[in-house]
Amino acid sequence: MAVEVLGLLADRTRLALLRRLGEGEADVTTLTESCDATRTSVSQHLARLRLAGLVTTRKEGRRVIYGLRHGHLRRLVDEAFNVADHQIGHLPPHD
């Protein structure tokens, strides 16, 4: 299961979506605006995340609102970005 979760995080769009959802619930329009992807792509990625049980959905009128299922996922995404920031900070200088 851990491999599956990490595999889902290994996609730039899904990682951006999960990072944004870590800030709070959002609809597809808001999520599309927050990451550099088309609405169709965002919808497909959200469907994969929902089927994997990583995001929840609820209806608000005609809109579908997405949220993270677990706070653990938000921490995992935050740590992935912390590791990346740490790695970038330790890159050797370019000549």
BELDAWO-V162543 format. One record per residue. N is the residue number from 1. RES is the residue in one letter. PHI is phi in whole degrees, 0 to 359 (none if undefined). NEAR is the number of other C-alpha atoms within 12 Angstrom. Layout:
# BELDAWO-V162543
n = (N/N)
res = (RES/RES)
phi = (PHI/PHI)
near = (NEAR/NEAR)
This chain:
# BELDAWO-V162543
n = (1/2/3/4/5/6/7/8/9/10/11/12/13/14/15/16/17/18/19/20/21/22/23/24/25/26/27/28/29/30/31/32/33/34/35/36/37/38/39/40/41/42/43/44/45/46/47/48/49/50/51/52/53/54/55/56/57/58/59/60/61/62/63/64/65/66/67/68/69/70/71/72/73/74/75/76/77/78/79/80/81/82/83/84/85/86/87/88/89/90/91/92/93/94/95)
res = (M/A/V/E/V/L/G/L/L/A/D/R/T/R/L/A/L/L/R/R/L/G/E/G/E/A/D/V/T/T/L/T/E/S/C/D/A/T/R/T/S/V/S/Q/H/L/A/R/L/R/L/A/G/L/V/T/T/R/K/E/G/R/R/V/I/Y/G/L/R/H/G/H/L/R/R/L/V/D/E/A/F/N/V/A/D/H/Q/I/G/H/L/P/P/H/D)
phi = (none/299/296/297/297/295/298/293/285/280/244/304/291/297/296/296/296/294/297/296/293/296/274/144/298/201/266/299/299/297/293/296/293/273/228/275/208/283/301/299/298/300/299/294/294/296/298/297/294/292/297/280/81/268/236/251/227/210/268/227/69/269/274/257/254/257/210/283/286/228/296/300/294/299/294/297/296/301/294/299/290/296/297/299/299/296/296/297/292/247/286/292/295/277/269)
near = (10/11/9/15/25/19/16/30/30/17/19/21/29/35/34/30/47/46/31/29/37/27/21/22/27/30/29/31/22/24/36/26/17/24/24/18/22/18/21/16/22/31/25/19/32/36/23/25/33/25/17/21/21/35/36/26/24/18/14/12/8/9/15/22/25/35/32/32/23/18/19/16/30/27/18/23/33/23/17/22/21/14/14/14/13/12/12/12/11/10/10/8/7/4/3)
